[in-house]
Amino acid sequence: MAADCPLKDGAAAIEFALLAIPYFLIVFAIVETFIAYTGEQLVANAVDTMARKLRTGNITYGLNRGTDKTRTEFRRAFCGEISIMIKCSEEEIATPDKLHLDVRSFATFALIPTTIPRSTSGGAFGEPRHVFLRLCARPREKASTCCAPIIAGTSSPI
């Protein structure tokens, strides 16, 4: 009677092996996509928060107030906003070429540049990372006095 039934020992293991690879590829792709979107949202929220602090006068520069911040302190505050998921080293905080924050004020929305700054070093794997962010706050009459000093040079990164 045993000779009439074909052997099926291990058929389930072979089926699992064939289906496991595409299954885990899909699962890891979903996780990777989640991480990428979460990181993007984290940076966008940090930019919004820092722009709001500039616009409302919670961060100022050279006004002899308790809210005055230097460029390094501003960069450190930005890194504090993204520290949940992305860590900034002290070298990145101190070096504008490694973390580029473009903070400028524009009189009208039409004056805001539409081009995105590009890294000139190539950005190959293993080189320092370059993050280009543009914080734009449209100044009002009173708010412009808070924002203008921190953005003294239009081409100098913070």
DSSP file (Angstrom, degrees, kcal/mol; ACC not computed):
  #  RESIDUE AA STRUCTURE BP1 BP2  ACC     N-H-->O    O-->H-N    N-H-->O    O-->H-N    TCO  KAPPA ALPHA  PHI   PSI    X-CA   Y-CA   Z-CA
    1    1 A M    >>        0   0    0      0, 0.0     3,-0.8     0, 0.0     4,-0.5   0.000 360.0 360.0 360.0 -31.7    0.0    0.0    0.0
    2    2 A A  T 34  +     0   0    0      1,-0.2     3,-0.5     2,-0.2     0, 0.0   0.752 360.0  62.1 -68.7 -24.5    2.9    2.4    0.6
    3    3 A A  T 34 S+     0   0    0      1,-0.2    -1,-0.2     3,-0.0     0, 0.0   0.726  94.9  61.2 -75.2 -21.3    4.1    1.8   -3.0
    4    4 A D  T <4 S+     0   0    0     -3,-0.8    -1,-0.2     2,-0.1    -2,-0.2   0.757  93.7  71.6 -77.2 -24.2    0.8    3.2   -4.4
    5    5 A C  S  < S-     0   0    0     -4,-0.5     2,-0.1    -3,-0.5     3,-0.0  -0.795  82.1-129.4 -96.2 128.0    1.4    6.8   -2.8
    6    6 A P        -     0   0    0      0, 0.0     2,-0.3     0, 0.0    -2,-0.1  -0.453  34.6-100.3 -69.8 149.8    4.1    9.0   -4.3
    7    7 A L        +     0   0    0      1,-0.1     0, 0.0    -2,-0.1     0, 0.0  -0.548  40.5 173.8 -74.2 131.0    6.4   10.5   -1.7
    8    8 A K    >   +     0   0    0     -2,-0.3     3,-1.6    -3,-0.0     2,-0.4   0.090  26.6 139.2-122.9  20.1    5.7   14.1   -0.7
    9    9 A D  T 3  S+     0   0    0      1,-0.3    -2,-0.0     2,-0.1     0, 0.0  -0.539  79.1  10.4 -66.3 120.1    8.2   14.5    2.1
   10   10 A G  T 3> S+     0   0    0     -2,-0.4     4,-1.9     3,-0.0    -1,-0.3   0.434  88.1 118.8  93.2  -0.4    9.6   18.0    1.7
   11   11 A A  H <> S+     0   0    0     -3,-1.6     4,-2.3     1,-0.2     5,-0.2   0.905  78.4  50.1 -64.6 -39.5    7.2   19.3   -0.9
   12   12 A A  H  > S+     0   0    0     -4,-0.4     4,-2.5     1,-0.2    -1,-0.2   0.881 108.3  53.0 -65.6 -37.4    6.1   22.0    1.4
   13   13 A A  H  > S+     0   0    0      2,-0.2     4,-2.2     1,-0.2    -1,-0.2   0.888 110.4  47.2 -65.7 -38.8    9.7   23.1    2.1
   14   14 A I  H  X S+     0   0    0     -4,-1.9     4,-2.0     2,-0.2    -2,-0.2   0.910 112.3  49.5 -69.3 -42.1   10.4   23.4   -1.6
   15   15 A E  H  X S+     0   0    0     -4,-2.3     4,-2.1     1,-0.2    -2,-0.2   0.912 111.9  49.1 -62.3 -42.0    7.2   25.4   -2.1
   16   16 A F  H  X S+     0   0    0     -4,-2.5     4,-2.5     1,-0.2    -2,-0.2   0.910 109.1  52.5 -62.8 -42.5    8.1   27.7    0.8
   17   17 A A  H  X S+     0   0    0     -4,-2.2     4,-0.8     1,-0.2    -1,-0.2   0.884 111.4  46.8 -62.3 -38.3   11.6   28.2   -0.6
   18   18 A L  H  < S+     0   0    0     -4,-2.0    -1,-0.2     1,-0.2    -2,-0.2   0.875 120.5  37.3 -71.2 -37.2   10.3   29.2   -4.0
   19   19 A L  H  X S+     0   0    0     -4,-2.1     4,-1.7    -5,-0.2    -2,-0.2   0.677 103.6  70.5 -89.6 -18.5    7.7   31.6   -2.5
   20   20 A A  H  X S+     0   0    0     -4,-2.5     4,-3.0    -5,-0.2     5,-0.3   0.891  92.2  57.4 -68.3 -39.6    9.8   33.0    0.4
   21   21 A I  H  X S+     0   0    0     -4,-0.8     4,-2.1     1,-0.2    -1,-0.2   0.958 111.9  38.4 -61.5 -53.7   12.2   35.0   -1.8
   22   22 A P  H  > S+     0   0    0      0, 0.0     4,-2.1     0, 0.0    -1,-0.2   0.885 116.1  54.8 -64.8 -34.1    9.5   37.2   -3.5
   23   23 A Y  H  X S+     0   0    0     -4,-1.7     4,-2.3     1,-0.2    -2,-0.2   0.953 111.3  42.5 -61.9 -49.8    7.5   37.4   -0.3
   24   24 A F  H  X S+     0   0    0     -4,-3.0     4,-2.7     1,-0.2     5,-0.2   0.830 110.7  57.2 -69.2 -31.2   10.5   38.8    1.7
   25   25 A L  H  X S+     0   0    0     -4,-2.1     4,-2.0    -5,-0.3    -1,-0.2   0.919 109.7  45.2 -61.9 -42.9   11.5   41.1   -1.2
   26   26 A I  H  X S+     0   0    0     -4,-2.1     4,-2.1     2,-0.2    -2,-0.2   0.918 113.3  49.7 -66.9 -43.3    8.0   42.7   -1.1
   27   27 A V  H  X S+     0   0    0     -4,-2.3     4,-2.1     1,-0.2    -2,-0.2   0.932 113.2  45.8 -61.9 -46.4    8.0   42.9    2.7
   28   28 A F  H  X S+     0   0    0     -4,-2.7     4,-2.6     1,-0.2    -1,-0.2   0.848 110.6  54.0 -67.4 -33.6   11.5   44.6    2.7
   29   29 A A  H  X S+     0   0    0     -4,-2.0     4,-2.2    -5,-0.2    -1,-0.2   0.893 108.9  49.2 -65.8 -39.0   10.5   47.0   -0.1
   30   30 A I  H  X S+     0   0    0     -4,-2.1     4,-2.1     2,-0.2    -2,-0.2   0.921 112.7  47.0 -64.9 -44.0    7.5   48.0    1.9
   31   31 A V  H  X S+     0   0    0     -4,-2.1     4,-2.3     2,-0.2    -2,-0.2   0.921 112.5  49.6 -64.4 -44.3    9.6   48.6    5.0
   32   32 A E  H  X S+     0   0    0     -4,-2.6     4,-2.4     1,-0.2    -2,-0.2   0.896 110.7  50.0 -62.3 -41.2   12.2   50.6    3.0
   33   33 A T  H  X S+     0   0    0     -4,-2.2     4,-2.5     2,-0.2     5,-0.2   0.902 109.7  51.6 -63.8 -41.4    9.5   52.8    1.4
   34   34 A F  H  X S+     0   0    0     -4,-2.1     4,-2.3     2,-0.2    -2,-0.2   0.920 110.8  47.8 -60.0 -45.6    8.1   53.5    4.9
   35   35 A I  H  X S+     0   0    0     -4,-2.3     4,-2.5     2,-0.2    -2,-0.2   0.908 111.9  49.8 -64.2 -42.6   11.5   54.5    6.2
   36   36 A A  H  X S+     0   0    0     -4,-2.4     4,-2.3     1,-0.2    -2,-0.2   0.934 113.5  44.7 -63.5 -46.7   12.2   56.8    3.2
   37   37 A Y  H  X S+     0   0    0     -4,-2.5     4,-2.3     2,-0.2    -1,-0.2   0.869 112.5  52.4 -66.4 -36.0    8.8   58.5    3.5
   38   38 A T  H  X S+     0   0    0     -4,-2.3     4,-2.3    -5,-0.2    -2,-0.2   0.924 110.5  47.6 -65.1 -44.0    9.2   58.9    7.2
   39   39 A G  H  X S+     0   0    0     -4,-2.5     4,-2.2     2,-0.2    -2,-0.2   0.904 111.7  50.2 -62.6 -42.1   12.6   60.5    6.8
   40   40 A E  H  X S+     0   0    0     -4,-2.3     4,-2.2     1,-0.2    -2,-0.2   0.915 112.4  46.7 -62.7 -43.2   11.3   62.9    4.1
   41   41 A Q  H  X S+     0   0    0     -4,-2.3     4,-2.5     2,-0.2    -2,-0.2   0.871 109.7  54.7 -67.4 -37.0    8.4   63.9    6.3
   42   42 A L  H  X S+     0   0    0     -4,-2.3     4,-2.0     2,-0.2    -2,-0.2   0.923 110.8  44.6 -62.2 -45.3   10.7   64.4    9.3
   43   43 A V  H  X S+     0   0    0     -4,-2.2     4,-2.4     2,-0.2    -2,-0.2   0.904 112.6  52.0 -66.7 -41.4   12.9   66.8    7.3
   44   44 A A  H  X S+     0   0    0     -4,-2.2     4,-2.2     1,-0.2    -2,-0.2   0.906 110.8  47.7 -62.1 -41.5    9.9   68.6    5.9
   45   45 A N  H  X S+     0   0    0     -4,-2.5     4,-2.5     2,-0.2    -1,-0.2   0.882 110.6  52.0 -66.9 -37.8    8.5   69.1    9.4
   46   46 A A  H  X S+     0   0    0     -4,-2.0     4,-2.6     2,-0.2     5,-0.2   0.907 109.8  49.1 -64.9 -41.4   11.9   70.3   10.7
   47   47 A V  H  X S+     0   0    0     -4,-2.4     4,-2.5     2,-0.2     5,-0.2   0.928 112.3  48.2 -62.6 -45.1   12.1   72.9    7.9
   48   48 A D  H  X S+     0   0    0     -4,-2.2     4,-2.3     2,-0.2    -2,-0.2   0.910 112.5  48.9 -61.0 -42.7    8.5   74.1    8.7
   49   49 A T  H  X S+     0   0    0     -4,-2.5     4,-2.2     2,-0.2    -2,-0.2   0.925 113.0  45.8 -64.5 -45.8    9.3   74.3   12.4
   50   50 A M  H  X S+     0   0    0     -4,-2.6     4,-2.1     2,-0.2    -1,-0.2   0.896 113.0  50.3 -66.8 -39.3   12.6   76.3   11.9
   51   51 A A  H  X S+     0   0    0     -4,-2.5     4,-2.6    -5,-0.2    -1,-0.2   0.897 110.3  50.6 -64.3 -39.4   10.9   78.6    9.4
   52   52 A R  H  X S+     0   0    0     -4,-2.3     4,-2.3    -5,-0.2     6,-0.3   0.903 109.4  50.7 -64.2 -41.0    8.1   79.2   11.8
   53   53 A K  H  X>S+     0   0    0     -4,-2.2     6,-1.6     2,-0.2     5,-1.5   0.880 112.4  47.1 -65.5 -37.5   10.5   80.0   14.6
   54   54 A L  H ><5S+     0   0    0     -4,-2.1     3,-0.7     4,-0.2    -2,-0.2   0.937 113.7  47.4 -65.4 -46.7   12.3   82.5   12.3
   55   55 A R  H 3<5S+     0   0    0     -4,-2.6    -2,-0.2     1,-0.2    -1,-0.2   0.854 114.2  45.3 -67.3 -35.7    9.1   84.2   11.2
   56   56 A T  H 3<5S-     0   0    0     -4,-2.3    -1,-0.2    -5,-0.2    -2,-0.2   0.509 114.5-111.6 -88.0  -4.0    7.7   84.5   14.7
   57   57 A G  T <<5S+     0   0    0     -3,-0.7    -3,-0.2    -4,-0.6    -4,-0.1   0.581  81.9 125.0  86.7   9.1   10.9   85.8   16.2
   58   58 A N  S   <S+     0   0    0     -5,-1.5     2,-0.4    -6,-0.3    -4,-0.2   0.732  80.8  40.3 -71.2 -20.8   11.6   82.8   18.4
   59   59 A I  S    S+     0   0    0     -6,-1.6    -2,-0.3    -9,-0.1     2,-0.3  -0.995  78.2 162.0-126.1 124.3   15.0   82.7   16.6
   60   60 A T  B     -a   68   0A   0      7,-2.1     9,-2.6    -2,-0.4     2,-0.4  -0.792  25.6-140.7-131.5 175.5   16.8   85.9   15.9
   61   61 A Y  S    S-     0   0    0     85,-0.3    90,-0.1     7,-0.3     9,-0.1  -0.968  74.1  -8.8-144.9 124.2   20.3   87.0   15.1
   62   62 A G  S    S+     0   0    0     -2,-0.4     8,-0.0     3,-0.1    -1,-0.0   0.715  91.1 113.2  69.0  23.0   22.3   90.0   16.3
   63   63 A L  S    S-     0   0    0      2,-0.1    -1,-0.1    83,-0.1     3,-0.1   0.304  84.2-118.1-106.1   7.9   19.4   91.8   18.1
   64   64 A N  S    S+     0   0    0      1,-0.2     2,-0.3     2,-0.0    -3,-0.0   0.898  70.7 131.4  55.2  45.2   20.8   91.4   21.6
   65   65 A R  S >  S-     0   0    0      1,-0.0     3,-1.3     0, 0.0    -1,-0.2  -0.756  74.4-110.2-117.2 167.0   17.8   89.2   22.7
   66   66 A G  T 3  S+     0   0    0     -2,-0.3    -2,-0.0     1,-0.2    -1,-0.0   0.667 117.2  61.0 -69.1 -15.4   17.7   85.9   24.5
   67   67 A T  T 3  S+     0   0    0    -10,-0.1    -7,-2.1    -8,-0.1    -1,-0.2   0.435  75.5 123.0 -91.6  -0.2   16.4   84.4   21.2
   68   68 A D  B <   -a   60   0A   0     -3,-1.3     2,-0.4    -9,-0.2    -7,-0.3  -0.393  39.5-175.4 -63.8 135.9   19.6   85.3   19.3
   69   69 A K        -     0   0    0     -9,-2.6     2,-0.1    -2,-0.1    -7,-0.1  -0.981  19.2-133.7-131.6 145.1   21.4   82.3   17.8
   70   70 A T     >  -     0   0    0     -2,-0.4     4,-2.5    -9,-0.1     5,-0.2  -0.359  39.0 -97.8 -82.7 174.0   24.6   82.0   15.9
   71   71 A R  H  > S+     0   0    0      1,-0.2     4,-2.5     2,-0.2     5,-0.2   0.915 126.5  49.4 -60.1 -42.3   24.8   80.0   12.6
   72   72 A T  H  > S+     0   0    0      2,-0.2     4,-2.6     1,-0.2    -1,-0.2   0.907 111.1  48.9 -65.2 -41.4   26.2   77.0   14.5
   73   73 A E  H  > S+     0   0    0      2,-0.2     4,-2.3     1,-0.2    -1,-0.2   0.886 111.4  50.3 -65.3 -38.0   23.4   77.2   17.1
   74   74 A F  H  X S+     0   0    0     -4,-2.5     4,-2.2     2,-0.2    -2,-0.2   0.929 112.0  46.8 -63.9 -44.7   20.8   77.4   14.3
   75   75 A R  H  X S+     0   0    0     -4,-2.5     4,-2.5    83,-0.3    -2,-0.2   0.894 112.1  50.9 -64.2 -39.9   22.3   74.4   12.6
   76   76 A R  H  X S+     0   0    0     -4,-2.6     4,-2.0     2,-0.2    -1,-0.2   0.888 108.8  51.6 -65.0 -38.9   22.4   72.5   15.9
   77   77 A A  H  X S+     0   0    0     -4,-2.3     4,-1.4     2,-0.2    -2,-0.2   0.902 110.0  49.5 -64.5 -40.7   18.7   73.4   16.5
   78   78 A F  H  X S+     0   0    0     -4,-2.2     4,-1.2     1,-0.2     3,-0.5   0.936 110.5  49.6 -62.7 -45.0   17.8   72.1   13.1
   79   79 A C  H  X S+     0   0    0     -4,-2.5     4,-0.6     1,-0.2    -1,-0.2   0.842 106.2  57.5 -63.5 -31.6   19.7   68.9   13.7
   80   80 A G  H  < S+     0   0    0     -4,-2.0     3,-0.4     1,-0.2    -1,-0.2   0.839 102.4  55.3 -64.7 -32.4   17.9   68.6   17.0
   81   81 A E  H  < S+     0   0    0     -4,-1.4     3,-0.3    -3,-0.5    -1,-0.2   0.816 116.4  35.2 -69.1 -30.7   14.6   68.7   15.1
   82   82 A I  H >X S+     0   0    0     -4,-1.2     4,-2.8    -3,-0.2     3,-1.4   0.352  85.6 104.7-104.7   5.5   15.6   65.7   12.9
   83   83 A S  T 3<  +     0   0    0     -4,-0.6    -1,-0.2    -3,-0.4    -2,-0.1   0.609  62.1  77.6 -68.4 -11.0   17.6   63.7   15.6
   84   84 A I  T 34 S-     0   0    0     -3,-0.3    -1,-0.3    -4,-0.2     3,-0.1   0.883 122.8  -0.2 -61.6 -37.2   14.8   61.2   16.0
   85   85 A M  T <4 S+     0   0    0     -3,-1.4     2,-0.5     1,-0.3    -2,-0.2   0.652 130.4  52.4-125.5 -29.5   15.8   59.5   12.8
   86   86 A I     <  -     0   0    0     -4,-2.8     2,-0.4    -7,-0.1    -1,-0.3  -0.963  67.2-151.8-120.8 124.6   18.8   61.3   11.3
   87   87 A K        -     0   0    0     -2,-0.5     2,-0.5    -3,-0.1    -7,-0.1  -0.798   3.2-154.6 -98.2 135.1   21.9   62.1   13.3
   88   88 A C        -     0   0    0     -2,-0.4     2,-0.1    -9,-0.1    11,-0.0  -0.924  13.6-140.2-105.4 129.8   24.1   65.1   12.6
   89   89 A S     >  -     0   0    0     -2,-0.5     4,-2.1     1,-0.1     5,-0.2  -0.427  26.4-109.8 -80.1 164.2   27.8   64.9   13.6
   90   90 A E  H  > S+     0   0    0      1,-0.2     4,-2.2     2,-0.2     5,-0.1   0.840 121.1  56.9 -61.9 -32.3   29.5   67.9   15.1
   91   91 A E  H  > S+     0   0    0      2,-0.2     4,-1.5     1,-0.2    -1,-0.2   0.908 107.2  47.3 -65.2 -41.7   31.5   68.1   11.8
   92   92 A E  H  4 S+     0   0    0      1,-0.2     7,-0.3     2,-0.2     6,-0.2   0.876 112.2  50.0 -66.9 -37.3   28.3   68.3    9.8
   93   93 A I  H  < S+     0   0    0     -4,-2.1    -2,-0.2     1,-0.2    -1,-0.2   0.898 115.8  42.3 -66.5 -40.0   27.0   71.0   12.1
   94   94 A A  H  < S+     0   0    0     -4,-2.2    -2,-0.2    -5,-0.2    -1,-0.2   0.679 106.6  68.2 -81.8 -18.1   30.2   73.0   11.9
   95   95 A T    >X  -     0   0    0     -4,-1.5     3,-1.6    -5,-0.1     4,-1.3  -0.889  59.8-164.4-111.7 109.6   30.7   72.6    8.1
   96   96 A P  T 34 S+     0   0    0      0, 0.0    -1,-0.1     0, 0.0    62,-0.1   0.770  89.1  64.6 -61.2 -24.7   28.2   74.4    5.8
   97   97 A D  T 34 S+     0   0    0      1,-0.2     3,-0.2     3,-0.1    -5,-0.1   0.713 105.1  44.4 -71.3 -18.2   29.4   72.2    2.9
   98   98 A K  T <4 S+     0   0    0     -3,-1.6    33,-0.6     1,-0.3     2,-0.4   0.750 127.7  23.8 -97.9 -27.6   28.2   69.1    4.6
   99   99 A L  E  < S-b  131   0B   0     -4,-1.3     2,-0.7    -7,-0.3    -1,-0.3  -0.854  79.2-163.6-137.3 100.3   24.7   70.3    5.7
  100  100 A H  E     -b  132   0B   0     31,-1.6    33,-2.0    -2,-0.4     2,-0.6  -0.765   8.4-177.5 -95.2 114.6   23.6   73.2    3.6
  101  101 A L  E     -b  133   0B   0     -2,-0.7    57,-2.6    31,-0.2     2,-0.9  -0.953  10.4-160.1-111.7 116.0   20.8   75.3    5.0
  102  102 A D  E     +b  134   0B   0     31,-3.1    33,-2.1    -2,-0.6     2,-0.7  -0.830  15.8 175.8 -99.0 101.0   19.7   78.1    2.7
  103  103 A V  E     +b  135   0B   0     -2,-0.9     2,-0.3    53,-0.3    33,-0.1  -0.918  14.7 145.2-113.8 109.8   17.9   80.7    4.8
  104  104 A R  E     -b  136   0B   0     31,-1.3    33,-0.9    -2,-0.7     2,-0.4  -0.928  39.2-131.1-139.2 162.4   16.8   83.8    3.0
  105  105 A S  E     -b  137   0B   0     -2,-0.3     2,-0.4    46,-0.2    33,-0.2  -0.933  18.7-163.5-116.9 141.7   13.9   86.2    3.0
  106  106 A F        -     0   0    0     31,-0.6     6,-0.1    -2,-0.4     3,-0.0  -0.975  20.9-143.1-128.7 139.5   12.0   87.3   -0.1
  107  107 A A  S    S+     0   0    0     -2,-0.4     2,-0.3    31,-0.1    -1,-0.1   0.849  88.8  15.2 -68.7 -34.5    9.7   90.3   -0.6
  108  108 A T  S >  S-     0   0    0      1,-0.1     3,-0.9    30,-0.0     4,-0.3  -0.930  75.7-117.0-136.4 161.0    7.3   88.3   -2.8
  109  109 A F  G >  S+     0   0    0     -2,-0.3     3,-1.2     1,-0.2    -1,-0.1   0.789 111.9  65.9 -67.1 -26.7    6.7   84.7   -3.7
  110  110 A A  G 3  S+     0   0    0      1,-0.2    -1,-0.2    -3,-0.0    -3,-0.0   0.754  95.1  58.7 -66.9 -23.7    7.7   85.4   -7.3
  111  111 A L  G <  S+     0   0    0     -3,-0.9    -1,-0.2     2,-0.1    -2,-0.2   0.575  77.8 108.3 -82.5  -9.7   11.3   86.2   -6.2
  112  112 A I  S <  S-     0   0    0     -3,-1.2    24,-0.0    -4,-0.3    -6,-0.0  -0.552  77.0-118.5 -70.9 124.9   11.8   82.8   -4.6
  113  113 A P        -     0   0    0      0, 0.0    -1,-0.1     0, 0.0    -2,-0.1  -0.308  16.7-157.4 -64.6 146.1   14.2   80.8   -6.9
  114  114 A T        +     0   0    0      2,-0.1     2,-0.2    -2,-0.0    -2,-0.0   0.498  62.9  96.8-101.1  -6.2   12.9   77.6   -8.4
  115  115 A T        -     0   0    0      1,-0.0     0, 0.0     0, 0.0     0, 0.0  -0.530  68.5-134.6 -84.2 153.0   16.3   76.0   -9.0
  116  116 A I        -     0   0    0     -2,-0.2     2,-0.1    18,-0.0    -2,-0.1  -0.913  22.3-118.5-107.1 128.6   17.7   73.5   -6.5
  117  117 A P        -     0   0    0      0, 0.0     2,-0.3     0, 0.0    15,-0.1  -0.401  30.9-147.9 -66.0 143.1   21.4   73.8   -5.5
  118  118 A R        -     0   0    0     -2,-0.1     2,-0.3     2,-0.0     0, 0.0  -0.825  18.1-105.7-112.8 150.9   23.5   70.8   -6.5
  119  119 A S        -     0   0    0     -2,-0.3     3,-0.4     1,-0.1    11,-0.0  -0.553  21.8-158.6 -71.5 135.0   26.5   69.3   -4.7
  120  120 A T  S    S+     0   0    0     -2,-0.3    -1,-0.1     1,-0.2    -2,-0.0   0.560  82.3  69.2 -91.7  -8.6   29.7   70.1   -6.6
  121  121 A S  S    S-     0   0    0      1,-0.1     3,-0.4     3,-0.0    -1,-0.2   0.462 106.0-115.6 -91.6   0.4   31.7   67.1   -5.1
  122  122 A G        -     0   0    0     -3,-0.4    -3,-0.1     1,-0.2    -1,-0.1  -0.102  29.0-124.1  95.7 -38.0   29.7   64.4   -6.9
  123  123 A G        +     0   0    0      1,-0.1    -1,-0.2    -2,-0.1     3,-0.1   0.847  43.6 176.0  66.9  36.0   28.3   62.8   -3.8
  124  124 A A    >   -     0   0    0     -3,-0.4     3,-2.2     1,-0.2    -1,-0.1  -0.250  45.4 -72.9 -69.0 163.1   29.6   59.3   -4.5
  125  125 A F  T 3  S+     0   0    0      1,-0.3    -1,-0.2     4,-0.0    -2,-0.0  -0.315 122.3  22.7 -58.5 132.3   29.0   56.6   -1.9
  126  126 A G  T 3  S+     0   0    0      1,-0.4    -1,-0.3    -3,-0.1     3,-0.1   0.200  97.0 112.8  95.0 -15.9   31.2   57.1    1.2
  127  127 A E  S <  S-     0   0    0     -3,-2.2    -1,-0.4     1,-0.2    -5,-0.0  -0.403  83.8 -74.7 -81.2 166.0   31.7   60.8    0.6
  128  128 A P        -     0   0    0      0, 0.0     2,-0.2     0, 0.0    -1,-0.2  -0.290  54.9-112.2 -59.0 144.8   30.2   63.4    3.0
  129  129 A R        -     0   0    0     -3,-0.1     2,-0.5     2,-0.0    -5,-0.0  -0.538  23.9-152.4 -81.9 146.8   26.5   63.8    2.6
  130  130 A H        -     0   0    0     -2,-0.2     2,-0.6   -31,-0.1   -31,-0.2  -0.977  10.9-174.8-120.9 119.5   25.1   67.0    1.3
  131  131 A V  E     -b   99   0B   0    -33,-0.6   -31,-1.6    -2,-0.5     2,-0.6  -0.966   7.4-162.0-115.8 118.9   21.6   68.0    2.4
  132  132 A F  E     +b  100   0B   0     -2,-0.6     2,-0.4   -33,-0.1   -31,-0.2  -0.895  15.0 172.4-105.6 120.6   20.2   71.1    0.7
  133  133 A L  E     -b  101   0B   0    -33,-2.0   -31,-3.1    -2,-0.6     2,-0.6  -0.957  19.3-155.4-125.3 144.0   17.3   72.7    2.5
  134  134 A R  E     -b  102   0B   0     -2,-0.4     2,-0.7   -33,-0.2   -31,-0.2  -0.950   5.0-166.9-123.0 112.4   15.7   76.0    1.7
  135  135 A L  E     -b  103   0B   0    -33,-2.1   -31,-1.3    -2,-0.6     2,-0.5  -0.875  13.1-174.9 -95.3 116.9   13.8   77.7    4.5
  136  136 A C  E     +b  104   0B   0     -2,-0.7     2,-0.5   -33,-0.1   -31,-0.2  -0.958  10.2 176.2-118.6 124.3   11.7   80.5    3.0
  137  137 A A  E     -b  105   0B   0    -33,-0.9   -31,-0.6    -2,-0.5    -2,-0.0  -0.986  27.2-136.5-125.6 121.5    9.7   82.9    5.2
  138  138 A R        -     0   0    0     -2,-0.5   -31,-0.1   -33,-0.2     5,-0.1  -0.664  32.3-129.6 -77.3 116.7    7.8   85.7    3.5
  139  139 A P        -     0   0    0      0, 0.0     2,-0.2     0, 0.0    -1,-0.1  -0.328  18.5-158.6 -73.2 148.1    8.6   88.7    5.7
  140  140 A R     >  -     0   0    0    -85,-0.1     4,-1.9    -2,-0.0     5,-0.1  -0.513  43.8 -87.6-104.0-177.9    5.9   91.0    7.1
  141  141 A E  T  4 S+     0   0    0     -2,-0.2     4,-0.4     1,-0.2    -1,-0.0   0.950 127.5  27.0 -60.6 -50.0    6.7   94.5    8.2
  142  142 A K  T >> S+     0   0    0      1,-0.2     3,-0.9     2,-0.2     4,-0.6   0.862 119.6  56.1 -81.1 -37.6    7.6   93.5   11.8
  143  143 A A  H >> S+     0   0    0      1,-0.2     4,-1.9     2,-0.2     3,-0.8   0.787  94.3  68.4 -68.2 -26.4    8.8   90.0   11.1
  144  144 A S  H 3X S+     0   0    0     -4,-1.9     4,-2.8     1,-0.3    -1,-0.2   0.821  93.7  57.7 -65.1 -28.7   11.3   91.1    8.5
  145  145 A T  H <4 S+     0   0    0     -3,-0.9    -1,-0.3    -4,-0.4    -2,-0.2   0.793 108.9  46.5 -70.8 -25.2   13.4   92.7   11.3
  146  146 A C  H << S+     0   0    0     -3,-0.8     4,-0.4    -4,-0.6   -85,-0.3   0.855 120.8  36.3 -79.9 -36.1   13.6   89.4   13.0
  147  147 A C  H >X S+     0   0    0     -4,-1.9     4,-0.8     1,-0.1     3,-0.6   0.842 102.3  70.9 -86.9 -34.9   14.5   87.4    9.8
  148  148 A A  G >< S+     0   0    0     -4,-2.8     3,-1.1     1,-0.2    -3,-0.1   0.874  94.1  51.7 -58.3 -46.1   16.7   89.9    8.0
  149  149 A P  G >4 S+     0   0    0      0, 0.0     3,-1.1     0, 0.0    -1,-0.2   0.852 106.5  53.9 -63.9 -32.1   19.9   89.8   10.2
  150  150 A I  G <4 S+     0   0    0     -3,-0.6    -2,-0.2    -4,-0.4     3,-0.2   0.686 112.0  45.7 -74.8 -14.9   20.1   86.0   10.2
  151  151 A I  G << S+     0   0    0     -3,-1.1    -1,-0.3    -4,-0.8   -46,-0.2  -0.087  71.4 143.7-114.7  33.8   20.1   86.0    6.4
  152  152 A A    <   +     0   0    0     -3,-1.1     2,-0.5     1,-0.1    -1,-0.2   0.829  67.0  43.3 -47.0 -48.5   22.6   88.8    5.9
  153  153 A G  S    S-     0   0    0     -3,-0.2     3,-0.4     3,-0.2    -1,-0.1  -0.884  72.0-152.3-103.1 127.1   24.3   87.3    2.8
  154  154 A T  S    S+     0   0    0     -2,-0.5    -1,-0.1     1,-0.2    -2,-0.1   0.797  96.6  38.1 -69.6 -26.0   22.0   85.8    0.2
  155  155 A S  S    S+     0   0    0      2,-0.1    -1,-0.2   -53,-0.0   -51,-0.0   0.538  93.6  97.1-101.8  -5.5   24.5   83.3   -1.0
  156  156 A S  S    S-     0   0    0     -3,-0.4   -53,-0.3    -5,-0.1    -3,-0.2  -0.718  71.3-132.5 -87.9 126.5   26.1   82.4    2.3
  157  157 A P              0   0    0      0, 0.0   -55,-0.2     0, 0.0    -2,-0.1  -0.371 360.0 360.0 -73.7 153.7   24.8   79.2    3.8
  158  158 A I              0   0    0    -57,-2.6   -83,-0.3   -62,-0.1   -56,-0.1   0.418 360.0 360.0 -90.7 360.0   23.8   79.0    7.4
